[in-house]
């Protein structure tokens, strides 16, 4: 058996490339990233011909980047050094706190993924390597708890004139209690995102599994639609085949998606055992998805009792012709007359959308419309949005309310 | 609105890296791969400091690779040249036939993914870029047809003492006909694979959607388990968190998974509307999954009426202690006395498992046990396994039989 097993291994390596060959045939077997016992992390890459190797990631102190539009902060960088085995290495000077981190290498100016790490996440058109510093209390790891189901499902949109895909999370036990009905959180992505953003970049599956298992959130269905009405599905998963992602899609913020949202709610209420009422529905979104959540909940005030705006893209929409954007304060007044159970606004102090959010809160304050406000550090980043979901989900659907 | 939209774009770029910045701020916007009207393909990479850039992919003529274990064929290579814009480029000399192709770049000896292409597939621990040359008849593209649902589901394995994940495809219309019951194909991956292999590398979802929409396959449920009983889920999706993939996992071919297989069948028959009988069950697998299919169907002769061995890893298992491997011919005899509806064997003429498969067919021939044999060109590669699934699925579950 052994020799044939070896032949199997060798053949697969011969057909899958050089990196695997090295591990078998005498080249150094690279482990990267390596989590050290003291919670520092070592990055390694085998790039013998390189003249300079840099790692850039969100575990390093941020650095300012000058652009024509102003100065922004970007993930920090560190330089790798060549060790005695001719491998390039860098170890973080300090232990890292439990968190999901992302990084990539820059080899002689070319941004590349870590060849030794298959764990990667795509954010719009950038693919980064990731790793988690876990601990027993973290919400992002897959812990040994009951797991919900994640399904990729297609619904028909009359508005788009096409079948469109969405992601549906059903909590652990859904199939075991056929008589039970569940509340639903609709969770919306940002510009350039799609129905894969929250389950992948957002760790929504793990966050919900862990919160529910700890009794910190109600068992709920989470629906993650694709907010780009001009596309049927994430790039590669729809009939536009292998189209690349884009930040600039038509009809993303012109009212079309918002107006068509009841199509999705009807589809969900028809195909899952939901509690199809306002008290059992929440809507939340990040950035563009916060903008969508604001306008959908305002347009359909009897649909959602819980609203979450995460770093919401709140800005003037003068000149955008859509019935959805009409009568901004009037529709908000109607919504707040219905006493929503929770209107939750969160943003980072460094977010470029901080001021527009402040102006929006001024409107709420002036009118005496109640909301909960959470301000964190940091900017317009996924680390904040994972945190916001982790804090928002426990507030939803309490039967004692 | 425009200026805030720009600020949104700029901020996201500042936080996601250099490649996006270039497209916005005057650097060349790279499109790669670019499918030309004559079906040639152009590859482009912006690597100003590089001294040599090579593309390697399965659309190029294969090349022999010498290894300590012998000579194997590997994907071909071509050298990119620097154009007037200082971009490295290569265009295929000939149009490409409709197919799913994979490739990567080698920049100064370092294997890297195409920074301009987010469409990538992981095969064990190697991530390759992919593209599809589509046509109206191809089975791998997402065509405008009704789509099934793909769910990631956890079941409890008493054998493993853990919850384990599997992928379940339910055909389009499953929710619309609540009284209808469906046959089930169990589809198994190879060594180093997992429950993501068939839906991703194997395009199983697209193949089934397209075959069913054309009336060429019966609507069926397809269950894609994880055949590595020592792991709960694909790397990154289980409690071993961000473990890297491995070809050498314990208990993959020692009978444990095969013996425990009825756990999975029971779980599926309990949670989906299956036709829970032999005539409505098929099992097939590639390489190690072919080995698993051979032994599971032999061990439980009343469970499956359709068996598919795709490039099956058929080899002597002397010395592996498991009841599953006992009485090889005796159990096969019992299985064939039950007249399986289809025993289907496929392999490529260049596959390193060609001879063991021939010896297995000799056993079947000697005993007069009927089977269907399909021989293709090529070796132990996903292109063949996608083809085999495309040819096997239409043969299953015909009600007229």
Boltz contact constraints between the chains, C-beta under 6 A:
constraints:
  - contact:
      token1: [A, 4]
      token2: [B, 315]
      max_distance: 6.0
  - contact:
      token1: [A, 7]
      token2: [B, 352]
      max_distance: 6.0
  - contact:
      token1: [A, 8]
      token2: [B, 191]
      max_distance: 6.0
  - contact:
      token1: [A, 9]
      token2: [B, 247]
      max_distance: 6.0
  - contact:
      token1: [A, 10]
      token2: [B, 69]
      max_distance: 6.0
  - contact:
      token1: [A, 11]
      token2: [B, 352]
      max_distance: 6.0
  - contact:
      token1: [A, 11]
      token2: [B, 380]
      max_distance: 6.0
  - contact:
      token1: [A, 14]
      token2: [B, 65]
      max_distance: 6.0
  - contact:
      token1: [A, 14]
      token2: [B, 72]
      max_distance: 6.0
  - contact:
      token1: [A, 14]
      token2: [B, 74]
      max_distance: 6.0
  - contact:
      token1: [A, 16]
      token2: [B, 123]
      max_distance: 6.0
  - contact:
      token1: [A, 16]
      token2: [B, 126]
      max_distance: 6.0
  - contact:
      token1: [A, 17]
      token2: [B, 111]
      max_distance: 6.0
  - contact:
      token1: [A, 17]
      token2: [B, 126]
      max_distance: 6.0
  - contact:
      token1: [A, 18]
      token2: [B, 111]
      max_distance: 6.0
  - contact:
      token1: [A, 19]
      token2: [B, 111]
      max_distance: 6.0
  - contact:
      token1: [A, 47]
      token2: [B, 110]
      max_distance: 6.0
  - contact:
      token1: [A, 49]
      token2: [B, 108]
      max_distance: 6.0
  - contact:
      token1: [A, 49]
      token2: [B, 109]
      max_distance: 6.0
  - contact:
      token1: [A, 65]
      token2: [B, 14]
      max_distance: 6.0
  - contact:
      token1: [A, 69]
      token2: [B, 10]
      max_distance: 6.0
  - contact:
      token1: [A, 72]
      token2: [B, 14]
      max_distance: 6.0
  - contact:
      token1: [A, 74]
      token2: [B, 14]
      max_distance: 6.0
  - contact:
      token1: [A, 108]
      token2: [B, 49]
      max_distance: 6.0
  - contact:
      token1: [A, 109]
      token2: [B, 49]
      max_distance: 6.0
  - contact:
      token1: [A, 110]
      token2: [B, 47]
      max_distance: 6.0
  - contact:
      token1: [A, 111]
      token2: [B, 17]
      max_distance: 6.0
  - contact:
      token1: [A, 111]
      token2: [B, 18]
      max_distance: 6.0
  - contact:
      token1: [A, 111]
      token2: [B, 19]
      max_distance: 6.0
  - contact:
      token1: [A, 112]
      token2: [B, 112]
      max_distance: 6.0
  - contact:
      token1: [A, 118]
      token2: [B, 122]
      max_distance: 6.0
  - contact:
      token1: [A, 118]
      token2: [B, 125]
      max_distance: 6.0
  - contact:
      token1: [A, 119]
      token2: [B, 236]
      max_distance: 6.0
  - contact:
      token1: [A, 119]
      token2: [B, 242]
      max_distance: 6.0
  - contact:
      token1: [A, 122]
      token2: [B, 118]
      max_distance: 6.0
  - contact:
      token1: [A, 123]
      token2: [B, 16]
      max_distance: 6.0
  - contact:
      token1: [A, 125]
      token2: [B, 118]
      max_distance: 6.0
  - contact:
      token1: [A, 126]
      token2: [B, 16]
      max_distance: 6.0
  - contact:
      token1: [A, 126]
      token2: [B, 17]
      max_distance: 6.0
  - contact:
      token1: [A, 126]
      token2: [B, 20]
      max_distance: 6.0
  - contact:
      token1: [A, 131]
      token2: [B, 242]
      max_distance: 6.0
  - contact:
      token1: [A, 132]
      token2: [B, 241]
      max_distance: 6.0
  - contact:
      token1: [A, 132]
      token2: [B, 242]
      max_distance: 6.0
  - contact:
      token1: [A, 134]
      token2: [B, 241]
      max_distance: 6.0
  - contact:
      token1: [A, 141]
      token2: [B, 241]
      max_distance: 6.0
  - contact:
      token1: [A, 142]
      token2: [B, 238]
      max_distance: 6.0
  - contact:
      token1: [A, 142]
      token2: [B, 239]
      max_distance: 6.0
  - contact:
      token1: [A, 144]
      token2: [B, 239]
      max_distance: 6.0
  - contact:
      token1: [A, 147]
      token2: [B, 154]
      max_distance: 6.0
  - contact:
      token1: [A, 149]
      token2: [B, 151]
      max_distance: 6.0
  - contact:
      token1: [A, 149]
      token2: [B, 153]
      max_distance: 6.0
  - contact:
      token1: [A, 150]
      token2: [B, 152]
      max_distance: 6.0
  - contact:
      token1: [A, 151]
      token2: [B, 149]
      max_distance: 6.0
  - contact:
      token1: [A, 151]
      token2: [B, 151]
      max_distance: 6.0
  - contact:
      token1: [A, 152]
      token2: [B, 150]
      max_distance: 6.0
  - contact:
      token1: [A, 153]
      token2: [B, 149]
      max_distance: 6.0
  - contact:
      token1: [A, 154]
      token2: [B, 147]
      max_distance: 6.0
  - contact:
      token1: [A, 175]
      token2: [B, 271]
      max_distance: 6.0
  - contact:
      token1: [A, 191]
      token2: [B, 8]
      max_distance: 6.0
  - contact:
      token1: [A, 236]
      token2: [B, 119]
      max_distance: 6.0
  - contact:
      token1: [A, 238]
      token2: [B, 142]
      max_distance: 6.0
  - contact:
      token1: [A, 239]
      token2: [B, 142]
      max_distance: 6.0
  - contact:
      token1: [A, 239]
      token2: [B, 144]
      max_distance: 6.0
  - contact:
      token1: [A, 241]
      token2: [B, 132]
      max_distance: 6.0
  - contact:
      token1: [A, 241]
      token2: [B, 134]
      max_distance: 6.0
  - contact:
      token1: [A, 241]
      token2: [B, 141]
      max_distance: 6.0
  - contact:
      token1: [A, 242]
      token2: [B, 119]
      max_distance: 6.0
  - contact:
      token1: [A, 242]
      token2: [B, 131]
      max_distance: 6.0
  - contact:
      token1: [A, 242]
      token2: [B, 132]
      max_distance: 6.0
  - contact:
      token1: [A, 247]
      token2: [B, 9]
      max_distance: 6.0
  - contact:
      token1: [A, 271]
      token2: [B, 175]
      max_distance: 6.0
  - contact:
      token1: [A, 315]
      token2: [B, 4]
      max_distance: 6.0
  - contact:
      token1: [A, 352]
      token2: [B, 7]
      max_distance: 6.0
  - contact:
      token1: [A, 352]
      token2: [B, 11]
      max_distance: 6.0
  - contact:
      token1: [A, 380]
      token2: [B, 11]
      max_distance: 6.0
